[in-house]
Amino acid sequence: MRVVIAEDAAVLRELLGRMLVERGHEVCACVGDADALRAAVAEHRPDVTVVDIRMPPAHTDEGLRAAIDIRRRHPGTGVLLFSQYVETTYATRLLAEGSAGVGYLLKDRVANIAEFTDALARVAAGGTALDPEVVTQLAGASRRTAELAPLTARERQVLSLMAEGRSNAAIAQTLVVSTGTVEKHVAAVFDKLGLPVSQDANRRVLAVLRYLRS
């Protein structure tokens, strides 16, 4: 494989490069930021690139945004995201661009060299390689999102405003509807989420907690 590595931690970057070279792969470039990654991929057109999600200057999602750019500009280049933690939002954003030739591994997987190189080869060949922990958390996020599936767009909007701590009157003012209309939407939310009438539980709080979990 022809590989470009983007990792801001110099020690890990060199370790990955040396490990791949020792196994017969060509490491075209080892870079430490997203702009250098874009330039290296454009120059070398590798089979696959290993991309740390958080890179300079802000250490937020620079690597992810570069990975998405690469997927769009160089669809033949596989992208393997590399992260210290599971970021389900980031994984979803990458997979939304198409699941062929993408992967997401936690950095501790590099300890198992065979597992890491196998995942990299699958991504380079157009397959998918997702860390088991990523799969578990993505599945959990999907189930939580499914809880809100029965709600209409307006009911979700009302629930979102409830989560901001707004009263029915304040919600009505925001949406430019009557308070009675908001009360009907709130009642529908409670019903569709299966929140029981109980003196021991505040259904409004329970609904907001369900929304925040999703």
N, C-alpha and C positions, 0 to 999 in steps of 0.2 A: 504494500500500500504506500501511496504518497500522502504524507500527513503534514498538516499545519497545526501547531499547538499555540493556543492563546491562554495564558495563565499568568497572573500578575505576581505570584509568589515564585521568585527566581529558583529556589531550591527544588520545588515541585516541578517547575517547568523543565529544568535540566534533567531531573530524574525521569520524567516521562519520555523526553527525547532520547536519552541514553538507552532506556529500556526498549523502546521501539527499534532503534538502530541495531541493538544487539540481537534482535529477532528478525533481522533482515529487511526491515521496512525503511523507506526513505523519508526522513524528516526534512521537509523543504524549508521550514522556518519555525522558530520559537519566538513568540512575541508576547509583550506584556500589557497591551491595551487594545481596545476595540478598533481604533482607526488603523493601527498596524496590522490587525487581523484582516480587515477588509482589503488592505493593499496587498498583503501576502497571498490571499486567496485569488485576487485578480491577476497577480503576477504568475503564480505557480500552478493554478488550477488543480489542486490536490484531489485525491479520491475522497478524503474525509478530513474534517477539522475537529479538534478537541477544544471546546470553548468554556471557559469559566464564566458563570453568569455575572458575577460582580467583579467589575474591573474599574481602573481609574477612568475619569477623575472622581466620580461621585460614589463609586462602589455600590451601585444599585442594580440596574438592569442593562448596563452598557453591553455586556456580552450577549445577552438575549437579543437585544435589538440588532446587534451585528449579525447574529446567527439568522435572524429572520431576513435581514437584507441579503445574506449569502444564499439562503434558500430561494429567494426570488430572482436574484441576478445570476446565480450559478446553480441551477437545479440539479446538475449532475454531481455536485459536491455534497457528501453526507455531512451531517452536523451532530456531534455528540456533546450535549451539555454536561458540564461537570460542576458539581456544587457541594458545599459542605452540608447543606440542609435541603430538605424537600420543599420546593416552592411550587405548589400545585397550580397557582395562577400562571407562573412562567411556563410550566410544562404544557398547560392547556393552550397558551398563546402560541407556542412552537408547533404543537400538534395540529392547531387550526390551519397551519400552512400546508398540511398534508403529512401523513404518517410514514411515507416511504423515505428511507434514508435519514431517519432521525433517531436520537437516543438521549437518555437522561440517566446519568449514574451519579451516585454519591461518591465523594472523594475517597472514602475509606475502602471502596472496591478496588482501588489500585493496589492494595496489599495482596490481592489475588491476581497475579499477573496474567494467568491464563484466562481468567474470567474477563478481565479488562480488555485484553487483546481480542478475545472472541467477540465481545460486544462491539468493538471498534470495526472488526471485519464485517459483521452483519450490517452495520450502518453503512459502511463503504460500499457494500454490495446492493444497497437499496432497501435493506430490511429495517427492522425496528429493534431497539434495545432499551428497555425501560427497567430501572432498578425496581426490585420487588416492593420496596417501601414506597416508591413513587406510585406504583400501580395500586397499592392498598389505599393510599391517601386520595388518589384520584377517584377511586371507586366510592370512597366515603363521601367525597365532595359531591359526586353525582347523586348519591342517595339523598343527601341533605337538600340539594337543589330540587330534586323530584318532589320533596314535600310541599313545595310552593307551586308546583305545576298546575293544580286545580284553580289557582287564583287567576282572575282576569287581570289585564294590564292596569285597569283603574284600581282594583283591589290591592295589587302590589304597590301602587303609588300611595294609596292610603296607608298601607302597612309601613312603608318607608317613612312617611311623615310621622306615624306613631312612634317609630324607632327614634326619631329626633326629639321625642318628648312633647309633641304638640297635642293639644286637646282637640276634641271633635270640632269645636267652634273655630279654632285656629286652622285646622285642616280645611274646613269649609271655606274659609276666607282665602286660603292659598289656592284652592282648586276652583274658586268662584262657583260654588254650588251651595245648596241649602244644608243646614246642619242635619236635617232629617235624612237627606241623601247620604251624607257621610255615615250616619248611624246605621243605615241599611247596609252600606259597604262593610262597616266594621263587623256587623252581625254576620254577614256572609263570610268574612275572613275567619271568624271564630268557628263557624259551622264547617267550612271546608277544611280547616286545620284539625278538626275533631277535638276542639278544646271544650271539655265538659263544664257545665254550670256547677259551680261549687263555692261554698262560703270560705273554703280554705285556700283557694287559689285565685289570683287575679288574672283573668283571661287576657287582659291587655298586656300584662307583663309577659305571660307565657307566649303570646303571639310574637311579641318583639324579640324574645329570646330565640324563638324558632327562626325568625327572619335573620337575625345576626349570625346564627350557626350556618345558615345557607349561603 
